[in-house]
Amino acid sequence: MRNDSRLSRMLHVLLHMARHDGPMTSDAIARMLGTNPVVVRRTMAGLRDAGYVRSERGHGGGWGIAADLETVSLLDVHRAVGGSRIFAIGNEHSNPNCAVEKVVNAAVEDALRDAEALLVARLGVVSLAELARGFEVHCAQADSVAPK
């Protein structure tokens, strides 16, 4: 089963956009992600609709940050890009009268509900600004060890 990587890919894009002077085109973003510009536009549209990015058409246009990074959480981005359920693990419901299935499903559902609540809470408190600061630290460290 493929992982849904929209959240991590869009966080990647947003951090580059925050550090980039001027708008970034769908083509440039697509090259960075190794995907098609149409996929980029479709995914970025959710971020635009949520007010996190803006888009300008034409020569010199592209995508740019439209929100304060301090106010946008990872959970906000997940929701804006149409993220699927946090976990793709599911239960079997082929025989709802089976006692074993009922016990197994109850145990799995409880564990998933608890895990999802923890993950959603954590994603909700981490801001894009926090990620951007971490990105800047890594860039500064890389610059300090680069040969001159």
N, C-alpha and C positions, 0 to 999 in steps of 0.2 A: 504494500500500500504506500502510495506517495505521501510525503509530508506536505502540508499546506504551508508554504514558505512566504506567503504574501506579507505577513507581519515583518519578518526579519528583512525581507527584500526592500520593503518600503521604508523601514527604519534606516537601512543603509542609504537609500536615496535621500531621505530627508536630512540626514547628517551631512552628506556631501553638499546638498543644496544650501544648508545653513552656512557652510564654509566657502561656498562658491560666490564670486562676484557676478551678479547678473543672472538672468534666467537660464535654465537648462532645457534643451530641446528634448522631445520624446525620443528622437533618434540617438542623442548622446546618452540618455538614461538607458535606452534599450541596449546599446553597445556595452555599457557598464555592467548590465545584468545578464547579458547574453540571451536576450529575448527579442521580441518583435515590438516596434513602436506602437502598434495597435493595442497590444496587451498593456503597455505602459499607460497609454491614454485612458483605457478602460479602468485600470486600477487607480490611477491618479484622480479620476473623476470623483470617486468616493471621498478622497481627501479634500478635493475642491468643494464638493457639496457640503462637507462638514466645516469648511472655512479655514482649513489648515494650510492649504496652498492656493495659489491663484494661477491662472493661465492667460497668456496673451498670444494672440495669433499673429502671423505674418513675420516679416523680416525682423530679426532681433527679439522675437517673442520666445515663449517657452514657459516653463514652470518655475515658480518661485515660492518661497515661504511666505505665508500670509498671517501666521499666528505667532504669538509669543511662545517660545519653546518651553518656558516655565509652566505654562498653563495646559500643555498637551501631554497626556499620559500615554504610556504604551497601550493601555486598554482602549483609549480613545482611538488610536491609530488602528488597532485590531478591529474595532467596530466599524470604523470608516471604510476600511478596505473590504468590508463584507466578509470578515473572517468567519470561518465555520465554527462549529462547536470547538471548545478548547481541546477535548479529547475525542478521538474517533473510536474508542473502545465502546462496544455496545453489548447489549444482552440479547439472548435468544428468547424469542416469544412465539416459537412454533407450536408449543403445546402448553397453553396457560393453565391447564388442569393438572400438570405434572408437579408433584410436591418438591422434587429435587430441583426442577427449574425455578420454582418460586423461591426456594432458599438461596440458590446460587445467584439469581437476579437481584434479590434484596441485598445480599452482601456486596456484590459488584456495584450496584447503584449507590449504596451508602458510601463506599470508598471513593467512587468517582465524584459524587456530590461534594464530599469533604475536600478532595484534591483540587477540584475546580474552584471552590470557594477560596482556597489559599492562593491559587495562581491568579485568579481575577483580582484579589485584594492586592497582591504584589504588583501586578501590571498596572493597577490603578494608582499606585503611589510613585512609580518611577516616571519622571518627566523626560521629555526629549532633551531639555536643557542639561539634565544629569548625564545623559548619554553623550551629549556634545562636549561636556567638560571632560569626560573620560577619553573621548576621541582626541581632544586637544592635548591631554597628558601623554597619550601614546605617540602623537605626532612630535611633541617636544622631545620625548625620549629618543625617538628614532633620529631626529635631527642632531641630538647631542652625541650620538655614537657613529654618525655617518662620517666617512673619511672626508677630509677637507683638502 
